[in-house]
Amino acid sequence: MRNRTGILLLASFVSLGTLAIKAAPQRAQQEGQQDSKNMNHGIPWAYGFATPYVTAPAPGAGGAAGGRGGAAAAPAAAPAPAPAAEPEDRDTPRHLPGAASAFALKEVDNNYGPADWFPQDHPKMPEIVAHGDKAAMVNACGFCHYPNGKGRPNNAGPAGLPAEYILQQLDDFKSGARTSWDKRKRNTGQMIDIAKGLSPEEMHAAAEYFSSMKWTPYIKVVETDMVPKGHFVGGGGGLNMPLTGADAGMEPPGDRVVETPASPEDTEPMRNPRSGFIAYVPPGTLKKGEALVLHGGPGKTVACAACHGEGLKGNGGFPSLAGRSPSYLARQLYDFQHFTRVGPGAQLMQPVVANLSDDDILAIVGYIASLQP
């Protein structure tokens, strides 16, 4: 009976998903009404920004800032530059505990051959993962996603995802079916260019490699009413790093997930693939998220396990979600909801996320990130 229910749910998602794609133009015309209904005003924390992405209103939309659709408005004036920092030593070899080799920062930051601190933690990397293709301007996959496939909150952690799912995402980037709602997010454009530069053989090699590794605990979720003050570094949708010195301190989380390195220096500049992240969420997040994820909430959505499997650990071609970055997960839900992810899988997701508010998304991803992979 349970399997039959899952099949019926999946069939209904396919039908609803097809209708959702066809209805995209009408939804764009009704963006002001939809945003008022769903309380969607943007989730900049998920995209790596401190301030919301502001869009110009579409014709007849009533001028709702930050709503669905619309062309990007002129960006706000850039803040005054910070005082010049001390020059960074990029030539002296550095060490990590447990690592047999030492690397200088210029090696750690090499897009076409980044440092592999722990080669014993993963299979032999394909050439495209280890070194990319400089002639085609394709960065090494292992630079952003790390050799162990865990990556950072501002990109993706492909480890343990089904190979067919990874290949579909590369195809979606290449075709334009996967973009970013927040047009400031620079690495989405970089992934589009990379996907266009990959050969089919390279795509398959990378997909099989990352799929071969299990996702293991990497995120610690903490409910709290005070979080470390931080700032996004890297530009174009960066990494949330805690402030230091006189600027350090604590502040209320507000309506956001604050996902920051468990060991800031290990993450940046050392890019230690064994060093994970802490996700701070507002009190009550996990209870609300559990109700939405397990039972669909008060008619808001459907139980995630119907497609993503028991414990959200994956189910066939459906990706595992448990224990993954809440920032990354939130971006995907928002992109589905705003029709900037419209590949084949999106047809199933769009009706599922259509009625979610920003607070619902925060609760869902906070709870999912707290699950054991």
C-alpha positions as CSV (number, residue, x, y, z in Angstrom):
1,M,0.0,0.0,0.0
2,R,2.8,2.4,0.9
3,N,4.5,1.8,-2.5
4,R,1.3,2.3,-4.3
5,T,0.8,5.6,-2.5
6,G,4.3,6.7,-3.5
7,I,3.6,5.8,-7.1
8,L,0.3,7.7,-7.1
9,L,2.0,10.7,-5.6
10,L,4.8,10.6,-8.2
11,A,2.3,10.3,-11.0
12,S,0.4,13.3,-9.7
13,F,3.6,15.3,-9.5
14,V,4.4,14.6,-13.1
15,S,1.0,15.8,-14.1
16,L,1.1,18.8,-11.9
17,G,4.7,19.6,-12.9
18,T,3.8,19.7,-16.6
19,L,0.9,22.1,-15.8
20,A,3.3,24.2,-13.7
21,I,5.7,24.6,-16.6
22,K,2.9,25.6,-19.0
23,A,1.6,28.0,-16.4
24,A,4.9,29.9,-16.0
25,P,3.9,32.9,-18.1
26,Q,0.7,33.4,-16.2
27,R,2.5,33.1,-12.9
28,A,4.9,35.8,-14.0
29,Q,2.0,38.1,-14.8
30,Q,0.6,37.5,-11.3
31,E,3.9,37.9,-9.5
32,G,2.7,40.7,-7.2
33,Q,-0.3,38.6,-6.0
34,Q,1.7,35.5,-5.6
35,D,4.4,37.2,-3.5
36,S,1.7,38.8,-1.3
37,K,0.1,35.4,-0.8
38,N,3.3,33.4,-0.2
39,M,5.4,36.1,1.5
40,N,8.3,35.6,-0.8
41,H,10.6,38.6,-0.6
42,G,13.9,36.9,-1.2
43,I,16.4,34.9,0.8
44,P,19.7,36.6,0.2
45,W,21.5,34.5,2.9
46,A,21.0,31.4,0.8
47,Y,22.6,33.1,-2.3
48,G,25.6,34.5,-0.3
49,F,24.5,38.1,0.2
50,A,23.6,40.3,3.1
51,T,21.0,42.3,1.2
52,P,18.1,41.2,-0.9
53,Y,18.2,41.0,-4.7
54,V,16.1,43.8,-5.9
55,T,14.2,43.4,-9.2
56,A,12.4,46.0,-11.3
57,P,8.7,45.3,-11.5
58,A,7.4,43.6,-14.6
59,P,4.8,45.6,-16.6
60,G,1.5,45.7,-14.6
61,A,3.0,43.9,-11.6
62,G,2.4,46.8,-9.2
63,G,6.1,47.5,-8.4
64,A,6.8,44.7,-5.9
65,A,10.5,44.7,-5.2
66,G,12.2,41.4,-4.9
67,G,9.3,39.6,-6.5
68,R,9.1,37.0,-9.2
69,G,10.3,37.9,-12.7
70,G,11.3,41.4,-13.8
71,A,14.6,42.7,-15.0
72,A,17.3,43.5,-12.5
73,A,17.3,47.1,-11.2
74,A,20.5,49.1,-11.1
75,P,22.7,47.8,-8.3
76,A,23.2,49.7,-5.1
77,A,26.3,51.8,-4.7
78,A,29.3,49.8,-3.6
79,P,30.4,50.3,0.0
80,A,33.5,52.2,0.7
81,P,36.6,50.0,0.3
82,A,38.0,48.5,3.5
83,P,41.5,49.6,4.6
84,A,44.3,47.7,2.8
85,A,45.2,44.4,4.6
86,E,48.7,43.1,5.2
87,P,50.0,41.3,2.1
88,E,49.3,37.6,2.4
89,D,52.2,35.1,2.2
90,R,51.2,32.9,-0.7
91,D,54.6,31.2,-1.2
92,T,55.5,29.5,2.1
93,P,54.3,25.9,2.4
94,R,51.5,25.4,5.0
95,H,50.4,22.3,6.8
96,L,47.2,20.7,8.0
97,P,47.0,18.1,10.8
98,G,47.0,14.6,9.3
99,A,48.1,15.7,5.8
100,A,51.3,14.2,4.4
101,S,52.0,17.1,2.0
102,A,52.3,20.8,2.5
103,F,51.0,23.4,0.1
104,A,51.5,27.1,-0.4
105,L,48.3,29.2,-0.8
106,K,49.1,29.8,-4.4
107,E,48.8,26.0,-4.8
108,V,45.7,25.8,-2.7
109,D,44.1,28.4,-5.0
110,N,45.1,27.0,-8.3
111,N,42.0,26.6,-10.4
112,Y,43.7,24.0,-12.6
113,G,45.4,21.9,-10.0
114,P,44.2,22.7,-6.5
115,A,45.9,21.2,-3.5
116,D,44.8,17.7,-2.6
117,W,45.3,17.6,1.1
118,F,44.0,14.1,1.8
119,P,44.3,11.9,-1.3
120,Q,43.6,8.8,0.8
121,D,40.0,10.1,1.4
122,H,38.8,9.6,-2.2
123,P,39.4,7.5,-5.3
124,K,41.8,8.5,-8.0
125,M,40.5,11.7,-9.5
126,P,39.8,11.8,-13.3
127,E,41.8,14.5,-15.1
128,I,38.9,16.8,-15.4
129,V,38.3,16.7,-11.6
130,A,42.0,17.1,-10.7
131,H,43.1,19.6,-13.3
132,G,40.2,20.8,-15.5
133,D,41.0,21.9,-19.0
134,K,42.8,25.2,-19.2
135,A,42.6,25.4,-22.9
136,A,38.8,25.2,-22.7
137,M,38.8,27.5,-19.6
138,V,37.2,24.7,-17.5
139,N,38.3,24.8,-13.9
140,A,39.2,21.6,-12.1
141,C,35.9,20.3,-10.6
142,G,37.9,19.6,-7.4
143,F,38.6,23.3,-6.8
144,C,35.1,24.4,-5.9
145,H,33.6,21.0,-5.0
146,Y,36.7,19.7,-3.2
147,P,38.4,16.4,-4.1
148,N,36.0,14.6,-1.7
149,G,32.9,16.2,-3.4
150,K,31.7,18.0,-0.3
151,G,32.3,21.6,-1.4
152,R,31.1,24.7,0.4
153,P,27.7,26.3,1.1
154,N,28.2,28.8,-1.7
155,N,28.6,26.0,-4.3
156,A,27.4,22.4,-4.3
157,G,28.4,19.1,-2.7
158,P,28.0,16.5,-5.4
159,A,29.4,13.6,-3.4
160,G,27.0,10.7,-3.2
161,L,24.5,12.1,-5.7
162,P,23.3,9.7,-8.4
163,A,25.5,9.9,-11.5
164,E,22.4,10.3,-13.7
165,Y,21.3,13.2,-11.6
166,I,24.6,15.0,-11.8
167,L,24.6,14.5,-15.6
168,Q,21.1,16.0,-15.9
169,Q,22.3,19.1,-13.9
170,L,25.2,19.6,-16.3
171,D,22.8,19.3,-19.2
172,D,20.5,21.8,-17.6
173,F,23.3,24.3,-17.0
174,K,24.4,23.8,-20.6
175,S,20.9,24.3,-22.1
176,G,19.9,27.2,-19.9
177,A,17.3,25.2,-17.9
178,R,19.2,25.8,-14.7
179,T,20.1,29.4,-13.7
180,S,19.8,31.5,-10.5
181,W,16.9,33.6,-9.4
182,D,19.5,36.0,-7.8
183,K,21.3,37.3,-10.8
184,R,24.2,38.5,-8.7
185,K,25.3,34.9,-8.0
186,R,28.4,34.7,-10.1
187,N,29.3,31.0,-9.9
188,T,26.0,29.9,-11.5
189,G,27.2,31.7,-14.6
190,Q,30.6,30.0,-14.2
191,M,28.9,26.6,-14.0
192,I,27.0,27.3,-17.2
193,D,30.2,28.1,-19.0
194,I,32.0,25.1,-17.6
195,A,29.1,22.8,-18.6
196,K,29.4,24.1,-22.2
197,G,33.1,23.5,-22.2
198,L,32.9,19.8,-21.0
199,S,33.0,16.9,-23.4
200,P,30.5,14.1,-22.9
201,E,33.3,11.9,-21.7
202,E,34.4,14.4,-19.1
203,M,30.9,14.9,-17.9
204,H,30.5,11.1,-17.4
205,A,33.9,10.8,-15.7
206,A,33.1,13.6,-13.2
207,A,29.6,12.3,-12.5
208,E,30.7,8.7,-11.9
209,Y,33.6,10.0,-9.6
210,F,31.5,12.1,-7.3
211,S,28.7,9.6,-7.3
212,S,31.0,6.9,-6.0
213,M,31.6,8.7,-2.7
214,K,29.1,8.6,0.2
215,W,27.9,11.8,1.8
216,T,28.9,11.8,5.5
217,P,28.1,14.2,8.3
218,Y,29.4,17.7,7.4
219,I,26.9,20.2,8.8
220,K,26.0,20.8,12.5
221,V,22.6,22.5,12.9
222,V,22.2,24.7,16.1
223,E,19.0,26.4,17.1
224,T,19.8,29.7,18.9
225,D,18.6,33.2,19.4
226,M,22.1,34.7,18.9
227,V,24.6,34.0,16.1
228,P,28.1,35.2,15.4
229,K,28.3,38.4,13.4
230,G,29.7,37.7,9.9
231,H,30.3,38.9,6.4
232,F,30.2,37.3,3.0
233,V,33.6,37.0,1.4
234,G,34.5,36.2,-2.2
235,G,32.0,38.4,-4.0
236,G,29.3,37.2,-6.4
237,G,27.6,35.1,-3.8
238,G,30.2,34.4,-1.2
239,L,31.0,32.4,1.9
240,N,29.7,33.6,5.3
241,M,32.8,34.1,7.5
242,P,32.6,35.3,11.2
243,L,34.0,38.8,11.9
244,T,37.1,39.1,13.9
245,G,38.7,41.7,16.2
246,A,36.7,44.8,17.2
247,D,33.9,43.9,14.7
248,A,33.3,40.4,16.2
249,G,30.3,39.7,18.4
250,M,26.8,38.2,18.4
251,E,23.5,39.2,17.0
252,P,20.0,37.8,16.5
253,P,19.6,35.5,13.5
254,G,16.5,37.1,12.1
255,D,14.8,35.3,9.3
256,R,17.8,33.5,8.0
257,V,20.1,30.5,8.3
258,V,23.6,31.6,9.2
259,E,25.9,28.9,7.8
260,T,29.5,29.5,8.7
261,P,32.7,27.4,8.9
262,A,33.3,25.3,12.0
263,S,37.0,26.3,11.7
264,P,37.2,29.5,9.7
265,E,40.9,29.3,8.9
266,D,40.7,25.7,7.9
267,T,38.0,26.6,5.4
268,E,39.5,29.9,4.2
269,P,42.3,30.2,3.1
270,M,43.3,26.5,3.6
271,R,40.3,24.9,1.9
272,N,40.5,21.9,4.2
273,P,37.9,19.3,2.8
274,R,37.6,17.6,6.2
275,S,36.5,20.8,7.9
276,G,32.7,21.2,7.9
277,F,30.2,23.9,8.8
278,I,27.8,25.1,11.5
279,A,24.3,26.2,10.5
280,Y,22.6,28.5,13.1
281,V,18.8,28.6,12.8
282,P,16.2,30.5,14.8
283,P,14.5,28.7,17.7
284,G,11.6,26.5,16.7
285,T,13.0,26.0,13.2
286,L,13.4,22.2,13.5
287,K,9.9,21.5,14.9
288,K,8.3,23.5,12.1
289,G,10.6,22.0,9.5
290,E,9.8,18.5,10.7
291,A,6.0,19.1,10.3
292,L,6.6,20.3,6.7
293,V,9.1,17.7,5.6
294,L,7.4,14.6,7.2
295,H,3.7,15.6,6.8
296,G,3.5,18.5,4.3
297,G,2.4,20.9,7.0
298,P,-1.1,22.4,6.9
299,G,-1.6,21.7,3.3
300,K,1.5,23.6,2.2
301,T,3.4,20.8,0.5
302,V,3.8,17.0,0.5
303,A,6.1,14.6,2.5
304,C,9.5,14.8,1.0
305,A,10.1,11.1,1.5
306,A,7.6,10.2,-1.2
307,C,10.3,10.9,-3.8
308,H,13.6,11.3,-1.8
309,G,13.3,8.1,0.2
310,E,13.2,7.1,3.8
311,G,15.2,9.6,5.9
312,L,15.7,11.6,2.7
313,K,18.7,9.5,1.9
314,G,17.9,9.2,-1.8
315,N,15.7,7.0,-3.9
316,G,16.9,5.8,-7.3
317,G,17.5,8.8,-9.4
318,F,16.1,11.2,-6.7
319,P,19.0,12.8,-4.9
320,S,19.7,12.4,-1.2
321,L,19.1,15.5,0.9
322,A,19.8,14.6,4.5
323,G,22.7,16.4,6.1
324,R,23.4,18.7,3.2
325,S,24.0,22.4,3.2
326,P,20.8,24.4,4.1
327,S,22.0,27.4,2.1
328,Y,22.4,25.2,-1.0
329,L,19.0,23.5,-0.5
330,A,17.2,26.8,0.0
331,R,18.6,28.2,-3.2
332,Q,17.3,25.2,-5.1
333,L,13.8,25.4,-3.6
334,Y,13.7,29.1,-4.4
335,D,14.9,28.6,-7.9
336,F,12.3,25.9,-8.5
337,Q,9.6,28.2,-7.1
338,H,10.7,31.1,-9.3
339,F,11.1,29.0,-12.5
340,T,14.9,29.5,-12.8
341,R,15.3,25.7,-12.6
342,V,13.1,24.2,-15.3
343,G,14.8,21.0,-16.3
344,P,13.0,17.6,-16.2
345,G,13.3,17.2,-12.4
346,A,11.9,20.7,-11.9
347,Q,8.6,19.6,-13.3
348,L,8.1,17.4,-10.2
349,M,9.3,20.1,-7.8
350,Q,7.5,23.2,-8.9
351,P,4.0,22.2,-7.6
352,V,5.6,20.9,-4.4
353,V,7.2,24.3,-3.6
354,A,4.5,26.6,-5.1
355,N,2.9,27.5,-1.7
356,L,6.0,27.7,0.4
357,S,6.8,31.0,2.1
358,D,10.4,32.1,2.8
359,D,9.9,31.0,6.5
360,D,8.7,27.6,5.3
361,I,11.8,27.2,3.1
362,L,14.1,28.2,6.1
363,A,12.4,25.6,8.3
364,I,12.5,22.9,5.7
365,V,16.2,23.2,4.9
366,G,17.2,23.7,8.6
367,Y,15.4,20.4,9.4
368,I,16.8,18.5,6.4
369,A,20.4,19.7,7.2
370,S,20.0,18.3,10.8
371,L,19.3,14.8,9.6
372,Q,21.9,12.1,9.6
373,P,23.0,11.3,6.0
